[in-house]
Amino acid sequence: MSRALVWIRRDIRLHDHHALSQALKSHDQVYLCFIFDKLILDKLPKNDKRLTFIHNGLCELEEKLLEKGSSLLIRHGDPTTEIPTLCEELKIDALYFNKDYEPYAKKRDQVVTKKCQEIEVTALSFKDAVFFEGNEILNKKGEIYKVFTPFKRAWYERFTNNGGNISEYKVSLKNLAPIKNKESILKTDWFNRLGFSREDLALEAGTKAAKKRLKVFADYIRDYDEARNFPAMEKTSNISPYIRHGMISVRDLLRSGMDGKSSGHLTWTSEIIWREFYQGILDNFPHVEKKCFKPAYDAIKWKGKKKELDAWKEGMTGYPLVDASMRCLNATGMMHNRLRMVVASFLCKTLLVDWKKGEEYFALKLLDFDLAANNGGWQWSASTGTDAQPYFRIFNPYSQSTKFDPEGEFIKKWCPELSGLSKKLIHDPSQADMLQQAEANCTLGVDYPYPVVNYKAKRMEALAMYKEAL
Ligand SMILES: Cc1cc2nc3c(=O)[nH]c(=O)nc-3n(C[C@H](O)[C@H](O)[C@H](O)COP(=O)(O)OP(=O)(O)OC[C@H]3O[C@@H](n4cnc5c(N)ncnc54)[C@H](O)[C@@H]3O)c2cc1C
């Protein structure tokens, strides 16, 4: 009898799962496990929402396994010790897992693979998180693309040459090992064990919720092209936390995107390809984790102060759209893409704070935090990245606000103290005189802060700061 262990990581689902599909085809008994990685969890605050999101996703997965007479093995510790130990305890012949392209994960997986070899367990890894890996899409010189548009073109070409199919890795839950599980995720108080609190979530976790979200989104994907820049409209998919934790597969997303030919469908598919682009960049240029993609930009002498960074984090900069966005992030772990671009540009090019500090804060707060996409987004905004906007393109926080939240609806939701201001003043309350402040029941400096810096002056400083380094 041959036994396999499938190590679930950022792929918390039981459908269209490459590693699981292969293990079930090739072995008589298949075990599934998840390791709460001590090395990751020890660095997180105990109220991190992602722990609840992952926990709930694992509960759904275990419920399905229980229906088949199996269960999910859970451990807490260092995966490089826990996985080989489990393999020995269960007399496993082969370990299966899907590839993860983050530098930490790549190193961890190398260690696990080596330790498995030492105990005569074959370790097999599979492409699953992306449709094409970065090194599958090369330019004519055989190099990785560093610019998105030609990458996208080549991505489509390869897709078409491969037959234009998005086939599923079929999972037939037949050979699952019967498990008497003492530490089941459903029956054990893992929050208590791990020392984390169970948090309220803005989104329900799990595959069922992810599929439902995608189905709802299918009704307005046609409008995506036009509506996606207006946060108050809530017309993006909000699928990112699910794809991040693999509660849905990238093939599921591509199928939805390619289900129609409208400009909405095309633009949305293009966003999924952006995701692939950044995964490939991180995989092939891992220095981006710590440094600028373009080395010259490492010389920038960031002039921003801690006080300004703190105001940004708290949503107290005196710039309403920035503050509303940051308060939304702090409360929900979510932020609309347009707003991510606005607050990122504001931090680097108006507050003159190093993009790495913003990246770090997002990494702590985002429910969909993904090193590749986050790093790509921050380096794009700071103009230090692969396909970044030029450094002299600086978002004007006031015009971004009037353009993308014209009625101030989003601002009012997260900065209710500004609700009494007129449609014009809500984008820049510092222009309200004493009478207007009194009428709006909002005293500047008391109910809402004055702008922490002057945008126009800082714009000039930012240009000089970048110029000096380049
Ligand atoms: C500074 C900054 C930081 C970001 N950090 C992250 C992050 O940590 N995790 C993350 O998933 N995305 C990140 N993004 C990209 C983008 O903002 C989110 O993917 C998007 O807002 C998620 O919402 P949605 O699912 O409704 O997206 P939709 O607009 O519905 O797009 C569908 C999917 O496409 C992918 N996608 C969309 N835009 C991008 C993009 N620019 N780059 C890469 N993938 C994209 C995501 O998987 C997304 O779920 C960041 C962008 C910026 C500017």
The ligand as an SDF file (V2000), in Angstrom:
LIG
                    3D

 53 58  0  0  0  0  0  0  0  0999 V2000
    0.3090   49.5250   -3.2480 C   0  0  0  0  0  0  0  0  0  0  0  0
   -0.4440   48.2890   -3.6970 C   0  0  0  0  0  0  0  0  0  0  0  0
   -0.4110   47.1430   -2.9210 C   0  0  0  0  0  0  0  0  0  0  0  0
   -1.1010   45.9930   -3.3240 C   0  0  0  0  0  0  0  0  0  0  0  0
   -1.0460   44.8590   -2.5340 N   0  0  0  0  0  0  0  0  0  0  0  0
   -1.6700   43.7330   -2.9360 C   0  0  0  0  0  0  0  0  0  0  0  0
   -1.6110   42.5440   -2.1530 C   0  0  0  0  0  0  0  0  0  0  0  0
   -0.9570   42.4710   -1.1140 O   0  0  0  0  0  0  0  0  0  0  0  0
   -2.3280   41.4630   -2.5790 N   0  0  0  0  0  0  0  0  0  0  0  0
   -3.0520   41.4870   -3.7400 C   0  0  0  0  0  0  0  0  0  0  0  0
   -3.6830   40.4750   -4.0720 O   0  0  0  0  0  0  0  0  0  0  0  0
   -3.0920   42.5790   -4.5040 N   0  0  0  0  0  0  0  0  0  0  0  0
   -2.4390   43.7040   -4.1430 C   0  0  0  0  0  0  0  0  0  0  0  0
   -2.5220   44.8340   -4.9250 N   0  0  0  0  0  0  0  0  0  0  0  0
   -3.2330   44.7670   -6.2160 C   0  0  0  0  0  0  0  0  0  0  0  0
   -4.7230   45.1500   -6.1670 C   0  0  0  0  0  0  0  0  0  0  0  0
   -4.8870   46.3580   -5.4980 O   0  0  0  0  0  0  0  0  0  0  0  0
   -5.5910   44.0780   -5.5140 C   0  0  0  0  0  0  0  0  0  0  0  0
   -5.3220   42.8150   -6.0900 O   0  0  0  0  0  0  0  0  0  0  0  0
   -7.0710   44.3870   -5.7150 C   0  0  0  0  0  0  0  0  0  0  0  0
   -7.3860   45.6410   -5.1420 O   0  0  0  0  0  0  0  0  0  0  0  0
   -7.9200   43.3060   -5.0510 C   0  0  0  0  0  0  0  0  0  0  0  0
   -9.2780   43.6020   -5.1650 O   0  0  0  0  0  0  0  0  0  0  0  0
  -10.2390   42.7540   -6.0970 P   0  0  0  0  0  0  0  0  0  0  0  0
  -10.0790   41.3090   -5.8030 O   0  0  0  0  0  0  0  0  0  0  0  0
  -11.5770   43.3590   -5.9750 O   0  0  0  0  0  0  0  0  0  0  0  0
   -9.5960   43.0520   -7.5150 O   0  0  0  0  0  0  0  0  0  0  0  0
  -10.1980   42.9780   -8.9760 P   0  0  0  0  0  0  0  0  0  0  0  0
  -10.0500   44.3320   -9.5490 O   0  0  0  0  0  0  0  0  0  0  0  0
  -11.5050   42.3380   -9.0360 O   0  0  0  0  0  0  0  0  0  0  0  0
   -9.1020   42.0660   -9.7250 O   0  0  0  0  0  0  0  0  0  0  0  0
   -9.1750   40.6470   -9.7350 C   0  0  0  0  0  0  0  0  0  0  0  0
   -7.8970   40.0400   -9.2400 C   0  0  0  0  0  0  0  0  0  0  0  0
   -6.8100   40.3900  -10.0890 O   0  0  0  0  0  0  0  0  0  0  0  0
   -5.6170   40.4820   -9.3250 C   0  0  0  0  0  0  0  0  0  0  0  0
   -5.1190   41.8570   -9.4280 N   0  0  0  0  0  0  0  0  0  0  0  0
   -5.8370   42.9640   -9.6520 C   0  0  0  0  0  0  0  0  0  0  0  0
   -5.0370   44.0340   -9.7230 N   0  0  0  0  0  0  0  0  0  0  0  0
   -3.7950   43.5940   -9.5200 C   0  0  0  0  0  0  0  0  0  0  0  0
   -2.5170   44.2240   -9.4700 C   0  0  0  0  0  0  0  0  0  0  0  0
   -2.3640   45.5420   -9.6800 N   0  0  0  0  0  0  0  0  0  0  0  0
   -1.4470   43.4700   -9.2170 N   0  0  0  0  0  0  0  0  0  0  0  0
   -1.5540   42.1330   -9.0300 C   0  0  0  0  0  0  0  0  0  0  0  0
   -2.7350   41.4890   -9.0730 N   0  0  0  0  0  0  0  0  0  0  0  0
   -3.8350   42.2040   -9.3180 C   0  0  0  0  0  0  0  0  0  0  0  0
   -5.9870   40.1600   -7.9000 C   0  0  0  0  0  0  0  0  0  0  0  0
   -5.7370   38.7860   -7.6700 O   0  0  0  0  0  0  0  0  0  0  0  0
   -7.4650   40.4790   -7.8760 C   0  0  0  0  0  0  0  0  0  0  0  0
   -8.1560   39.7830   -6.8750 O   0  0  0  0  0  0  0  0  0  0  0  0
   -1.8210   46.0000   -4.5380 C   0  0  0  0  0  0  0  0  0  0  0  0
   -1.8540   47.1750   -5.3110 C   0  0  0  0  0  0  0  0  0  0  0  0
   -1.1760   48.2970   -4.8980 C   0  0  0  0  0  0  0  0  0  0  0  0
   -1.2260   49.5420   -5.7390 C   0  0  0  0  0  0  0  0  0  0  0  0
  1  2  1  0
  2  3  1  0
  2 52  2  0
  3  4  2  0
  4  5  1  0
  4 50  1  0
  5  6  2  0
  6  7  1  0
  6 13  1  0
  7  8  2  0
  7  9  1  0
  9 10  1  0
 10 11  2  0
 10 12  1  0
 12 13  2  0
 13 14  1  0
 14 15  1  0
 14 50  1  0
 15 16  1  0
 16 17  1  0
 16 18  1  0
 18 19  1  0
 18 20  1  0
 20 21  1  0
 20 22  1  0
 22 23  1  0
 23 24  1  0
 24 25  2  0
 24 26  1  0
 24 27  1  0
 27 28  1  0
 28 29  2  0
 28 30  1  0
 28 31  1  0
 31 32  1  0
 32 33  1  0
 33 34  1  0
 33 48  1  0
 34 35  1  0
 35 36  1  0
 35 46  1  0
 36 37  1  0
 36 45  1  0
 37 38  2  0
 38 39  1  0
 39 40  1  0
 39 45  2  0
 40 41  1  0
 40 42  2  0
 42 43  1  0
 43 44  2  0
 44 45  1  0
 46 47  1  0
 46 48  1  0
 48 49  1  0
 50 51  2  0
 51 52  1  0
 52 53  1  0
M  END
$$$$
